[in-house]
Amino acid sequence: MNRILITGASGFVGKNLVPYLNKFSNITTALGRNQMEDKSNFAEQDAIIHLAGKAHDLKKSANSEEYYSVNFELTKKLYDVFLKSEMKKFIYISSVKAVADSLNETLTEERVPAPATHYGKSKLMAEEYIMSIPLPEGKSYFILRPCMIHGPGNKGNLNLLYQFVQKGIPYPLSAYENKRSFLSIENLCYVIKELLKRNDIPSDVYNVADREPVSTNEVVCILAASLNKTPKLWNIPKSLLHVMAAIGDRLKLPLNTERLNKLTENYVVSNRKITEALSSALPIESREGLIQTAKSFKSS
């Protein structure tokens, strides 16, 4: 049995992780931000999972200082208290964006980080701080870099795409056969559970992703199938889309060059290191996880 403190337990990951861990006789306790520097809250606990953080703001309306005060300074304070406590394990949920905002090749842990956003830079600063402190004997840390997480309760881009499919709106970018890595929330929960349970996995940084990347066109088809609909894929010539995006740049329309690039880029993440450390594949295959998420959207 593990006694676990969890920060950010009210968020999407936390709402899925807490009941998952409790199924395996773990005792989870949510740790509020004003409780993070009180050493008494760490007494008789085995581990801490640090989920709390300032999320990536796609609308770019956030103050850049918020990212550093929440993602770096808060993590630093929490890790300092962990080091002085009797707790054994510290699990930090970082992001692949701590390494690269865009990719031309498969992302592995060997890649030299070069984040392009304040979100990514603040996450990397927290990672570097954790790795810079010599670990006391008997303690370990695990820095997890998930890619795009999906599952029940997810309100991100996958949910938005589902709503488009549900309304019968055609997907207009099917000319691009981009590949993206996704991460089922159940796979992330499984990794965390194994890290808590086992003592043979070394402290390190680990990417977390489903095994196979999936094209956006495939995702549209999976979402349509969950609704018993025929997928609507528009194969608009790329040259025309680039012209439309350039017009969007000038007129500040929803479709602009930056958004077109984000929607059609490749972002493939390797999970080899974590699966080798666990000596097992993750339990949910990519398409199976997407089907489960689509069903959760339908039921809600």
Protein Blocks (a to p, Z undefined) as FASTA:
>chain_A
ZZdddehklmmklmmmmmmmmmnopacddddfklmmmmklmgoiabdcdfbccdddfkop
acfklmmmmmmmmmmmmmmmmmmmmbfbdcddddfklmbmbdcbdcdfklccddfbfklm
mmmmmmmmmmmpccdehiacddddddddddehiabfklmmmmmmmnopacfklmpccdcd
dddfklmmmmmmmmmmpckbccdddddddfbdcdfklmmmmmmmmnopacddddddfklm
mmmmmmmmmnopabdfklmmmmmmccdddfklmmmmnopacfbdfklmmmmmmmmmmmZZ
